[in-house]
Amino acid sequence: MNISVVGTGYVGLVTGVGLSEINHNVTCVDTNPQKVDLMSKGRSPIYEPGLEELMEKNIKLGRLRFTTEHKGAFNNSDVIYIAVGTPDNEDGTANLTYINQVIDVIANSITEDKIIVTKSTVPVGTNHLIMKKLNEKLPNHIKVEVVSNPEFLREGSAIEDIFHGDRIVIGADNQLASEIIREINKPYNIPIFETDIRSAEMIKYASNAFLATKISFINEIANICEKVEANVEEVALGMGMDSRVGNQFLRAGIGYGGSCFPKDTKALKKIAENVDYDFKLLSSVIEFNNRQQRKLLDQAINDFGTLKGKTVGILGVAFKPNTDDIREASSLVIIRDLIKMGAKVKVYDPVAIDNAKKELPIEVEYKNTALDAINNTDLVFILTEWDEFKSIPLECFTDSMLTPNVYDGRNCFDLENVKNSGINYCSIGRKYIKNQKVKL
């Protein structure tokens, strides 16, 4: 089938590439000519393992194209996917500016009936609003049907997820439109759940809010474990063996970040407020996550008294490994506060440095290797669990740092290996190992 995908951000690009891989003819549309030129050469503007290989393959096969020309792409397509961003406003509501722009472009471009598929995460009721606006703008002889098809892609694992996901959700009020989208997705051989539009919209928000709650719950448990001298990793393992609980998203750390969980939890909270419902549980999750992001920084301040004048190494800026996304990352909170305190900050990340330079204060010093970031520091924060960091020999900390004080926000090292290593090692939900006095 001929398909257009509007927007080539994380969701749009992966969606377009995935659809081309299952033999659809896909045209991805973006307003940025430099970006389109880059993607037309098989290069991805985002870091996602395995994505460029599939881009190159399907471009060569003629199944994947990139353009800035909306009108031609839309009229040569049977189905138009909307995959533009819906960032949060200051009050937590979803910003639908880009959605509204796409509605106008579609209305001014199409000359025959179309099915519009919304991949963007939008508040409940938005797809009906899209249909209403399009029907108001289009001539009477052109009909559109709108289908909600939310995405459930994990950054860093998107290629795995798009071909081996748990389910595909299709929300539609028109049975024929639902059947067409089901047929488009059938080659994925993933279970398909069909429902009404509003339920599909809600499934996306509810799923992300639940996972964010699960993360915050295990982090709360981790904080208690530290006080009662239990090990949160053993606790999580024992919990996860219960099939009713499950073992995913039970890894303790310094909070969730990224493009989805922070934005979607705030948006769902606002959706509830708009219908006069006080979602107290979700409000607590959001509040706790904001505190958890500062947890190790607060511990370091308690240990040193002040971090002014201290040299601090930062390992990891991305909110999770295998992505260059730094949106809502704990690293941003910690690094900005360190600079405000008067610390000297050295940063290393395998892929996210370019994005970090756009967001962080100019005082930050960027390094080319992890060892460069560690060298001659008073303390080090590990903020992303890259495999590269987990494989650093512990003696590198003792040999390279002025005093080996390591604050590990992702529990990268086994406590038994840290004992007697000479490192002062503070992690999450586990015993604080102190091998020597902290030098104030």
N, C-alpha and C positions, 0 to 999 in steps of 0.2 A: 504494500500500500504506500501511497505517496503521503509523506508527513512533513509538516513544518514545525520547528521548535523555536519559539520566541524567547530569547535570553540564553546566553551561553556562560552563565555562572556555574557554580558547582552542580546544581540540580539539572539545569538545561543541557550542559555539555555531556554529562554522564548519561542522561536520558537519551539524547540524540545518538550518541555512540552505541548505546545498548540496543536501540531500535534498529540501527543500521546493521548491527551484528546478527540480528535475527531476520535479516533479508528484506527489511523495508527500505524504501528510498527516502532518505532524510535530508532536509535542508535546514540547517541551523541559522537563525537570523539574529544579528546583533547590530547595534548602531555604531559601534566602534570599528572603523576601517582597519586600524592597525592590528587590533585583536583578530579580526576576520582574516587578515592576511597571514598572521601567525598560525592560526588554526588550519588554514587551507594548506599549509606546508606540513601538517601533521604534528605541530607543536602545541602543547597544552599550556594555557595561561595559569593553570593551577597545578599543584603537585598532588598527584594521585597515582599510586603504583599500578602499572598495567594499562593506564589510559592511553598514552601516546601510541603504544603498539597497536591497539585496536583502531585508533584514529587513522594511522598510516595504512593499515590493512584495508579499511572500508573506503577510504578516499581512493586508493588504487583500484578497488573493485567498482568504483562509480556509484556506491550506495550512500555516500556521505559528502555533503557539500556545505559550504559556509558563504553567507552573503549578507550585505547590508540592505538589499532590495526586498522590502516587505511585500509589496504588491505582487510581484512575480512569483515569489515563493508561496504566498497564500493561495493564489489562483491556480497554481500547479499542484496543490495538495488537496487530499480528501479530508484530512484532519489537521487541526492546528493545536499544538500544545503550548500552553502558557507556562513559562518557567522563569519569570522575572522575580527579583527580590521583593520581599515584604519586610523590610527592617522595622524595628520597633520605634515608635515615637517616644518622646520624653515621658509621657504618662503611661507607657507600657502597651498602648494599643498598637495594632499592626498598621504600618504605613502602606496604604494601597495606591500611592502615587503612580508607580510603574504599572500596576494592574490597569488603572484608569487610562494611562497612556496607550497601552496595548489595545484596550477596547476601542479607542478612537481610531487607531491605525487599522484595526480589522474592519471596522465599520466603513472606513474610507477606501478600503482596498478590495474586499471580496465582491464577486459578481455572481455567485451562485451559492446554494445551500452548503453549510459546513457544520461539522461537529467540532466544538471547542472543548479541549481537555485541559483542566487546571491542575498542574503539578505543584504550583506555588502553594505554600502554606497560608491559608486565608481564614479569617474568622467565619464562624457558622453563619450562613445566610449570604455569603459573598457570591457564590456561584449563581444563586437566583438573581442577585443584583446584576451580575454580569449579563445574564440572559435578558433581563428587563431592559438594561441600557442598550444592548445590541439591537433588540427588537424595536426600540424607540428610534434608533439612529438609522437602521437599514430600511430600504424600500420594502414594501409589503410582499413583493414576490420572492424575496430572499429570506429563508428560514434558517435559524441556527438552533442547535441543541447543545447544551453545556453539560459536561460530565466532570465530576470530581474524581481525581485519580492521585491521591496523595503519595508522596515518596517516603521511603523508609531507609534511606541510604546513610551508612556510617562513613564519615570522612576517614580516609585511610584504608577503608575496606569496601569502597563503593562498587568496584568491579565484581567482587565476590557477592555482594548483596543484590546487585541487579540481575545476576544470573542464577543465584541460589538463595533468594530471599524466602522468608517465612510465608508471605502472602502478598497478593496484589489486591488492593481495595478499589472497587469501582462503584461510585455513587452516581445514580442517574434517575431521572423521573421518566425518561423515555426508554422503553424496552429495546427498540431497534438500535438506538445510540449505545446502550449498554452492551448489546450483542456485538456491535462493531468493535468496540474497545476491547471486549473480551477476546475476539478473534485476533486483534492486533497483538495482544499479550500472550496468546496461547503458546507460541513457540518457546517462551521462557520455561514452560512446564513447571510453573509455580502455582500452588493453590490460589484460586481467585474467589474473592468474597464480594458479592454484589449486594448493594444496599441502596437506600435513598441518599440524596445529595447531602442533606444536613448531617446525617449520621456519619457519612464518609469524612466530612470536614471535621467532625468532633473526634473521630477515631485517631486522626493525626495528633491533635492536641492532647488527647487523653493518654495516648501511648507515650509521648515525650514527657508529659508531666509525671506519669507513673515511674518512668525510668529515672527521672531527676529525683523523685521522692525516694526511690530505692538507694540511689547514691548517697543522698543526704542521710538516710537512715543508717547506713553502714558507717558513715563518717561520725555520726552521733555515737554509735556503739564503740567506734574506735576511741573517741575521747573518753568514754567511760572505762574502756579497757586500760588506758594509760593510768587511770586513778586506782583501779583494783588489781593492777599487775597481771592482766590477762593479755593474750596475744590476738589481735583482731584478725590476723590471717588464719589462725586456727579456728577462731569463732566463725568466720565467713565460710571456711571449708565445711565445717560441721553443719552450718545452716543450709548451705547450697546442696547438700546431699539429700535434703528433703525436696521431693519433686514439686511440692506446693510452693516452695520458695524459689528454687532454681539458683544456679550458681553465677549467672551473668549479672553484671553491674553491682557486684558485692566487693569490689576492690577499693579499699580505703585510700584516701588521698586528701588533697587540698581543694576539693570542690570541682564541680563540672564547669565547663566553658563551651566555646564554640559558637556556631551560627544558629543552632537549633534550641537547645535546652533553655538557656537564659531567655531568649526571645519568646519561645512558645509558652513557657511557664507564666511569664508576665502577661502575655496576650490572653491566655486562658483565665487568668485571674481577672482581667478586665472584662472578658466575656461574661463571667459570673457576676461581676459588679453591675454590668449593664442590665441584668435581669434581677437585680436586687438580691443576689445571693452572696453571702460572705464565705468565700472559700478559705477558711482558716488554715486548713492543713497545707494548702499550696502556698499561702502567705508565709507560713513558718519555714517551708522548704527554701523559699527564695531568701528570706532573712538569714537563715542558718548558712546557706551557701556563701553569702557575702562575707560572713564572719569567718568561715572555714578557710577562705582564700588567704586570709592574713595570719592564720594560725602559726605557721613556722616563723614568720617575721616577728610576731609578738613574743615567741619563745626566745628568739635570738636577742631581742631587746632586753628581755628579762635576764638572759645570761650575761650580756656584755654591759648592761646599764645604758649605753649609748652606742650607736653604730656610726656616729660622726667620725670621719677620718679613717674609718676601716675600709680595707680593700675587699670587695665581695665578688666572688665568681658566681655566675649564673649559668647552669647547664639546662638548656631547654627554654624556648619561648613559645613554641606551638602549644595549643591547648591539649593536644594528644599526639602520640607518635604517628608517623607516616602521613603527615599533612603539613602544609605551610600556613594553615589557618591559625591566626592568633586572636581572633575575635573573642572577647570576654574571657581571655585566658588569665589564670591566676598570676602568671608571670608579669603581666602589665601592672597589676595592683602592687605587687612586691617591688618591682624595679622602680616604678615612679616614686613610691614611698622612700625607698633607699636613697634616691637622688635628693629628695626633699630633706632627708635627714643629714645630708652632707657626706654620704658614703661614696667611695670610688667604685664604680660598677663595671665589671668586664663580662661580656655576654657571648655565649656560643650556642648555636643551634644548627643541625645539619642542613636544614632547608628553609627555615623561616626568617633568616636574617634580613632579607630585603623587605619583607613586610614589617619587621620590627623597626627598621630604620624610619619607616613612615609614621610610626605611632609613638615611639619612645623619645624621651628628652635627648637633646643633642649632647649632653654630658656623657652618655653611655659610650663605652669603648667596646668595639666588636672584635672578636678573635676568630681565627681561622680553624682552630682545633680546640678540643675539650681541654687538652693539657695546657694550652696557652691561657685559657680562661681560669684554670685552677692555679697556675703558677704565682707564687708570692702573694697569696690571699690570706686574709684572717679567717674567713668563713666562706663556705660554698653552699648554694641552694641548688638542689636538683628538682626541677619543676616539670620536666617531661620525661616519660619513661622510655626514651629511645634505647634500642638494643645496644647502641654504641656506648651509652653511659653505663648500662648494666654490666658491660664487659670490661670496664676500667679496673685494672688491678688496684686493690686497696692501698698498696704501697705508693702508688702515684700521689695519693692525697698526703701521706706522711712525708714523702720525699719532696714534694713541690710546694706545699702550703707553708706559710709562716707558722701557723698553728692549725692542725687538721681538725677544724670544726665543720662538720657536714650536716646540713639540714635537708633531709631527703623527703620531699613531699609526695613521692610515688613508691616508696618502699622498694627501692631497686636492689638492695643488698640483703643477704641472709644474715640474721643477727649472730648466728654461730661463727660466721666468717669474720664479722666485725669485732667480736670479743678479742681482746688482747692485740688488736691491730695497731693500737696507738691513736686511733681516731675517736674523737668525741662525736657520737653519731645519734642524731635525733630524727626519728621517723614518725609515722602516723599509727597510733593505736598499738604501739609496741614499746618495750622497755627502752628508756633513754640510756644509752651506753656512754659512760664517761670514763675515758682511759687516762685523762690528764686534766689539770686545771685549765680553765678558760683564761686566756691572757686578756685582761681588760685594757 
